[in-house]
Amino acid sequence: MNQRPQLFTAPDGVRIAAEVAGSGPLVLFVHGFPELRQSWHRLAPAVAAAGYRTAAIDVRGYGDSDRPEAIDAYRMEAIVADLVAVADALSPEAPATLVGHDWGASIVWNSVMARPDRFGAVAALSIPWLGRAAAPFDAMFKRRFTDKGRFFYQAYFQEPGVAEAELEADPARFLHAFYHSISGDAAPGDWPNDKPDGAKLLDGLRFPDALPAWLDPGYFAHASATFARTGFAGALGRYRNHGRDFDWAGGFDPVIRRPALFIGGSSDPALVLGTADPVPLMREVVPDVEAHMLAGCGHWTQAERAAEVEVLLIPWLRRTVPA
């Protein structure tokens, strides 16, 4: 489960760990929260076997990558530079293709927006690209939730040390609850939507004793042990840069002018937060997008529907970046 990674150095000196396999055009995999590079343990080998060179990274702050202390070290601009450093090392002569899930999806969308010279195609799971918002996301969730006295998990993540204390008290319990509660297996109420501001993340979350059938026990055990070792401060740093990210993104054309693939789940709470079907909205800012919605799939797209994602991703890669 934990193959020895290669290390790549970003412009600010942060080392990024990546598992590299195969040969051919480079496909770079970027995980989300709270995941690790091993979350691609089914999909990345299948892509390598299809004739591609794959690199699954630990995002800075996670796993075997460095975990800088400064909050602004986790701004989107720095993480995009991480991906460029890996791509420059492994594919200096040709643009790389990006595949991301959750925060990884946001990272790959922003990367292809900012550096279309280095990234020639993008596949995103769970999180669509809708262009630049009218305001930073933290200002938006403050108005929608905090100012009305309602709990929102990203607001809870803002104060350094608060969420860390809760999640690090029992990483395995947190991961078990979080993976279940926003999956397609969750029942209504497993993720409570009526908590007051000031509650903790795990307050009211319901989850069964058994792990989800789609979650590989080996991955869960490895992730639990890894986060027990690293803590969650680096992972949570990504949530504390909404203002910096908003200002930085304003310097780019928000239209993604590269081939794109989007795979979402109809039961994914990350999409339910919005009331509109994301696909028509996405086509306005991602003209060359192939989009698929998986009925009943929750948030953990590449784990819950591994076979379906593989069947969609590999043919798209072959059409877009022939091996």
Disulfide bonds with the S-S distance in Angstrom:
none
